[in-house]
């Protein structure tokens, strides 16, 4: 089977780029993740997933048996957020996907105005396998847009 998602240009005149960088398999499900650049958005069917600004991270859950997308999400900050170029996705023991990468935005911490935007932080986040929402201390938090 094959999957392909469209990438649509955001509110900027910059080119719209999307890349798939990592994949993890958990039994019946495949998780694919990557980066969407320049404020662009992924398109799933007739749904355009919201960009958070700059570069965003995306992740999709696909059922191998039915070949249907269970959910797809694009998340990040108003800065540039990118999936790690090597091994940026994994699965925890409970079956939840974990993604990690770098950001010059504010995903989990406020950055002061005196901080250099060219210096990136690193991030790691666990997502709920059923919804694609960010898991944090047993509280569902979510940054970004989602389509199921």
N, C-alpha and C positions, 0 to 999 in steps of 0.2 A: 504494500500500500504506500501511498505518497501523501504528504501534507504540504501545502504552500499557503502562506499568508501574504496578503498585499501590505505594502507600506505606503502611507499617504503623507504628503508634505504637511508640515505644521504651519504655523502663522509666519514663518520666516521664509526668506527667499533662498535659504541654503538648501543644498540637495538633501533628499530624504534617503537615509541608509538604514538597513536592517541587517543584522548578522546573527546566525545561530552559532553559538560557541561551544555549548556543552549539552550532554545528554546523560540521563540516568534512567535505569530500568528497575522497576520494583514489581515483580510478578507480572500482573496483567497490564500495568500502566507504564507508559514512557513519559518522562519529563524532558522537555527540550527548553533550553534557555539561551538568551543572547542579549544583545544590546541594540537599541534603536537610537539613532543619532539625530542631532539638530532639531529637536522638537517635533520629530515625526511621530506617527501613530501606526500601530498595527491595525489591520482590518480582519475581523472574524465574521464571515457571512456578511450581514448588512450592518454589523455593529463596528463602529470606529472606537477603539480603545483610547481613553484619554491620555495624552502626554502630560507629564508633570513639568516639562520644560527641559531644555538642554538635552543631554543624552539620558536615556532611561534604560532600565533592565526589564526584560520580559521573560515570562515563563509560561509554558503550556503543559497541560496534562492530557494525554491521549490514551484512550482505551485501545489496546492492541487488538482485541477481539472484534469490537464493533467499528473500529477505525473512526471513532467520533471524538471530537475535542470535548473533554469534560469541563474545562475552564481554561481561560487564558488571561493573564494579567500583565499590565505594564506599570511599573512602579519606580519611584525615585523621588527626587527633590527638584527644586528649581535650578540646581546646579547640574553638573555632569556626573552621572552615575553609570558605571560600567561593570559588567560581569567579568570576573577574573579570566584571563586568556587561557589558563590551564587549570582544569578541574574545578571550575566555578560552580558546580552543582553536585550535590550528593543526596543521599536519602538517609534519614536517621532510623533507629531501631523501631520506631512506631510507624514508619512509612511516610513521614512528612518530608518534603523536599527542603533542603538547606541550600541557599545560594550565598555567594560571597564575591566581593569585588572591591572597587574603589569609588570614592566620591569626593567632589569638592563642594558639595552642598550639605544641607542639614537633614539627614535621614533620622538620626537618633540624638544628635547633640546640636545645640545652637553654636554657630561659628560667629566669632566677633568680627566686626567690620575691619579690624586691623589685621585679620588673618589674610595671608596670601592665597588668592584663588587658584594659583598654579600648584599649590601643595595639597595633595589628596590625603584623605583619611581612608581607612579600610573599613569594610562592614561585613557582617555575617548576619543572616536572618533565616529563621525557620518559618515555613508557610504551612498552613493547614492543608492536608492532603485532599480534603473534601471541598473546600471553598476557595483556596488560594489566598486567604487572608493571612497577614503576618501574625504569628503567635508570639506573645510576650507575657511571661509570668501568668499563664493561663487566662489572659485577657486577649480577646481578638482585637488587634489593631490593624489598620490597613492604610497604606499610602499608595495612591495610584488608582488606575481604572481597571475594571474587570469585565469580562464577557464570558458567559457560559452557554 
